[in-house]
């Protein structure tokens, strides 16, 4: 009996050790599975985390998952949340909590660090709501891309330059796709009825800034711009073109030359008057931009508008070379602004037949009635 009683403490200790061992085993097993559980809930963690960081952050995210996966207020109203460039992530997260958009600032920060998103929050305007979960808000802050994209046509761009800008617009339209549509439009717009066969929409993309849904295709963009063009080039302007003996296509062609010649917009009516006068007199236009257009892309200078031109350039064999051919070129050489079109419709009344760049580097021009005066205006 004494021997049996002496075994009780030993048995108790063994049972206690077994319980401790099982507890440690279960805890270790749970800890080992924490990263897998976190990955199942939130996706793969940042590769920059150490094993200890991954375990620690995984535990916090798994234990408090409801605060990230449940909204603060399912009936919450959407509001605008602004993030300025350079604003610290901690400041942004604290503001989210202060405005009642998230449950816990520290937990959202933990999630962002876990994913490696803490340095990827974007500046911009966001539409957020307490009805969104913390995960939805966090992912929204990583994308400042608006629903609409801006399409910009700069004054005097030729259609190839417009096409080349497509990758920067945010539309799913390649330069090749845009150029193919613009140079061989598959549909007839109001202004294309008078286009000579085989000519592109060059000249009929009115420069400016346009907003379109990001999913807009090339047909929708060009169709809208054609409607805008028809509204901008009024019936009165077209009557003024006709009064100068120009149809719409010819007027746009002349306006495109005026656009490329005039550095200072205020000179457009004066420059238009020179070209009108030369056309009436049967003189060649002798406009450098038409030669630049004929030469095309200059690989060495990486530009469509070679400058300066050399005497040999003025001899390029092209119907667009107005040093070699009388009258207007076959079509527009660029896309003129509304002001250039208005200058062709309503030019200054002058007796000028010549102009050249002023010698002061201002980009402005000096005008002359005779060739002798024109030569005298040459820079020393």
C-alpha positions, 0 to 999 in steps of 0.5 A: 500500500505504501508503494502504490501511494508513492506512485501517485505524484509521479503519475500526476506529474506525467499527466501534467507534462502530457497536457502541457506537451499537447497544449504546446503541440496544438499551439505550435500547430496553430501558429504554423497554420496562421500564415496559411490561414491569413493567406487564405483570407487576404492573399499572399503576403509581401515577399519583403516580410521576415518569417517572424513579421509574417507570423505576427501580422498573420495572427493579428489579421486572423484574430481580428478578421471581422473588423476588416471584412465587415463594414462600419455601417451597411447603410452608410452614405458615399462621400468623397475622400481626398488624398494629397500628394506626399501625404503620409500613410499613417495620416491617411489611415487615421483620417479614415478612422476619424471619419468613421470609414473603418473600424480600426486604424491599426488593423488597416495599417497591419493589412497594408504592411502585410500586403506591401501596400503601405507605400502604394496608396495613391493621391487623388479623389476617392468615393468611399462609404462606411458601407464598404469593408476595410479591405474594399477601402484599402484596395480602392486607395491603391487605384486613383484611376477615374472612371473617365479618361482624358483625350487631348489633341494638341494644336497642330498635331498631325494624325500620327502624333494623335495616334502615338499619344493613345498609350498615355490616355488610359483607353484600350486603343492602340496607336495602330488601331487609331491610325487605321481608323483615322486614315481609312474611316469605315463610316461617313461623317458629315464632313467626310462627304466632300473629302477626295477619295482616299484621304484621311480624317487629318485636319478634322480632329479639333484640338482640345481636351475631351473626356470619355468613359475609359471603355470607349472605343475608337469609333465612339471617340471619333464619332463624338469628335465629329459631332463636336467638330460640326457644332464648332465649325458653324454655318456662318463660318462655312459661308465665309469659307465659300465667300473666299472660294473655299469648300470645307475641305480646302478651308481646313487645309489652309487653316492647317498651314496657318496653324503650323506657321503661326507661333503666336495665335494673334497672328493667325488672321494676318498669316491667313491674309497672306495665303489668301492673297497669294492664292488669288494672285496665282502665286505658290504658297511656299509654306515650310510646314507643307514641306515638313509634312511631305518629308514625314518623320525624321528619325535623326531628330525624332520628330514629324516636323523637321527644322530647320529645313535646307534648300534640298528639302524644298525640292522634295517630290510631293504633291504637298510641297507648296514650293513645287506645286501651285495652289493648296496641297491635296489635304490638311497637313495637321489639325488646326484649332478653331481660331485658325479656322476662324482666321481663314474664314475671317482673315485680316484685310491686307496687301501682304504677300510675304512674311518671315520670322522676326529677328528677335526670337519671339516667334512672331513675324514681319510682313511685306507687300513686295519681295524686295521688302521681304528680302530687306526683312531678312535677319543680318 
